[in-house]
Amino acid sequence: LLLLAAIRDDPGMAQAYEDLGHLAREGGEGAAASAGSPQAASEWYLQSARHDPLNDSRWVNLGLSLSEAGDAARAKRALRAARRLNPANGNAVRALAVIAWKEKDWALCREYFARLLELRPADPEATYWLRRVEEELRPGDRTP
């Protein structure tokens, strides 16, 4: 309720919108939450990004919640916006790689995981997933 009051007092308060998005995403209590609803979180994150459009993290949160809600097209747009603002945002790159994996776009997935390893050379998870993507791309394997 304090966050809603903060928005009422200052409608441009991007952090309050983002906090409400976190609560909705986690299934927090109160008017912001819809039992862990990524759709509800996406609406709050969208408001946060609109009020602070130069903050790449706000776009990443929007992209993650849209992806969780099953809206890959809008998620990719939000995550690409984050990368335009900050090409070194590893969270945006990782999220785009995960979407590419789900869509079985192996070449794009490889590109994203390779970029993630450039940003985070010691990331064992990115190393593992890049190896898995390479397996998918091998001739005769499960490539589409």
C-alpha positions as CSV (number, residue, x, y, z in Angstrom):
1,L,0.0,0.0,0.0
2,L,2.9,2.3,0.6
3,L,4.1,1.8,-2.9
4,L,0.7,2.7,-4.3
5,A,0.6,5.8,-2.2
6,A,4.1,6.7,-3.5
7,I,2.8,6.4,-7.0
8,R,-0.2,8.5,-6.2
9,D,2.0,11.2,-4.8
10,D,4.5,11.0,-7.6
11,P,3.2,9.2,-10.7
12,G,6.7,9.3,-12.3
13,M,8.3,7.3,-9.5
14,A,9.8,4.4,-11.6
15,Q,11.2,2.6,-8.6
16,A,7.8,2.2,-7.0
17,Y,6.4,0.6,-10.2
18,E,9.4,-1.7,-10.4
19,D,8.9,-2.7,-6.7
20,L,5.3,-3.5,-7.4
21,G,6.4,-5.6,-10.4
22,H,8.7,-7.6,-8.1
23,L,5.8,-8.1,-5.6
24,A,3.5,-9.3,-8.4
25,R,6.1,-11.6,-9.9
26,E,6.8,-13.2,-6.5
27,G,3.2,-13.4,-5.5
28,G,3.5,-10.8,-2.8
29,E,0.5,-9.5,-0.8
30,G,-1.7,-6.6,-1.6
31,A,-3.1,-4.8,-4.6
32,A,0.1,-5.2,-6.6
33,A,0.1,-9.0,-6.5
34,S,-1.9,-11.5,-8.5
35,A,-0.6,-14.8,-7.0
36,G,2.8,-14.7,-8.7
37,S,1.4,-13.4,-12.0
38,P,4.0,-12.6,-14.6
39,Q,1.2,-10.8,-16.5
40,A,0.5,-8.5,-13.6
41,A,4.3,-8.0,-13.0
42,S,4.7,-7.1,-16.7
43,E,2.2,-4.2,-16.4
44,W,4.1,-2.8,-13.4
45,Y,7.5,-3.3,-15.1
46,L,6.2,-1.6,-18.3
47,Q,5.2,1.5,-16.3
48,S,8.6,1.4,-14.6
49,A,10.4,1.3,-18.0
50,R,8.2,4.0,-19.4
51,H,9.0,6.3,-16.5
52,D,12.7,5.6,-16.6
53,P,13.3,4.6,-20.2
54,L,17.1,5.0,-20.0
55,N,17.5,2.4,-17.3
56,D,18.4,-0.9,-18.9
57,S,17.6,-3.0,-15.8
58,R,14.0,-1.8,-16.0
59,W,13.7,-3.2,-19.6
60,V,15.4,-6.5,-18.5
61,N,12.8,-7.0,-15.7
62,L,10.0,-6.3,-18.2
63,G,11.5,-8.7,-20.7
64,L,11.9,-11.5,-18.1
65,S,8.3,-11.1,-16.9
66,L,7.0,-11.1,-20.4
67,S,9.0,-14.2,-21.2
68,E,7.6,-15.9,-18.1
69,A,4.1,-14.9,-19.3
70,G,4.7,-16.6,-22.6
71,D,5.0,-13.4,-24.7
72,A,8.3,-14.0,-26.4
73,A,7.9,-11.4,-29.0
74,R,7.4,-8.5,-26.5
75,A,10.0,-10.0,-24.2
76,K,12.6,-9.9,-27.0
77,R,11.7,-6.3,-27.8
78,A,12.2,-5.3,-24.2
79,L,15.4,-7.2,-23.9
80,R,16.8,-5.7,-27.1
81,A,15.9,-2.3,-25.7
82,A,18.0,-3.1,-22.7
83,R,20.9,-4.1,-24.9
84,R,20.7,-0.9,-26.9
85,L,21.0,1.0,-23.7
86,N,23.8,-1.2,-22.4
87,P,25.3,-3.8,-24.7
88,A,27.2,-5.3,-21.8
89,N,24.0,-6.2,-19.8
90,G,24.6,-9.9,-19.3
91,N,21.2,-10.5,-17.9
92,A,19.6,-9.3,-21.1
93,V,21.9,-11.4,-23.2
94,R,21.2,-14.5,-21.0
95,A,17.4,-13.9,-21.2
96,L,17.6,-13.6,-25.0
97,A,19.7,-16.8,-25.2
98,V,17.0,-18.6,-23.2
99,I,14.2,-17.4,-25.5
100,A,16.3,-18.5,-28.5
101,W,16.8,-21.9,-26.9
102,K,13.0,-22.3,-26.3
103,E,12.4,-21.3,-29.9
104,K,15.1,-23.8,-31.1
105,D,16.8,-21.0,-32.9
106,W,20.2,-22.6,-32.3
107,A,22.3,-20.2,-34.4
108,L,20.9,-17.2,-32.5
109,C,21.2,-19.0,-29.2
110,R,24.8,-19.8,-29.9
111,E,25.4,-16.1,-30.7
112,Y,23.9,-15.0,-27.4
113,F,25.7,-17.5,-25.3
114,A,29.0,-16.7,-27.0
115,R,28.4,-13.0,-26.3
116,L,27.6,-13.9,-22.7
117,L,30.9,-15.7,-22.4
118,E,32.7,-12.6,-23.8
119,L,31.0,-10.6,-21.1
120,R,31.5,-13.2,-18.3
121,P,34.4,-15.5,-19.4
122,A,34.2,-17.5,-16.1
123,D,30.5,-18.2,-16.3
124,P,30.2,-22.0,-16.0
125,E,26.5,-22.0,-16.8
126,A,27.0,-20.1,-20.1
127,T,29.9,-22.5,-21.0
128,Y,27.6,-25.5,-20.4
129,W,24.7,-24.1,-22.5
130,L,27.0,-23.0,-25.3
131,R,28.3,-26.6,-25.5
132,R,24.7,-27.9,-25.5
133,V,23.8,-25.5,-28.4
134,E,26.9,-26.7,-30.3
135,E,25.5,-30.3,-29.9
136,E,22.2,-29.2,-31.3
137,L,23.9,-27.6,-34.3
138,R,26.0,-30.7,-35.2
139,P,24.9,-32.2,-38.6
140,G,22.8,-35.3,-38.1
141,D,21.7,-34.2,-34.6
142,R,18.4,-32.7,-33.6
143,T,18.6,-29.5,-35.7
144,P,15.3,-28.3,-37.1
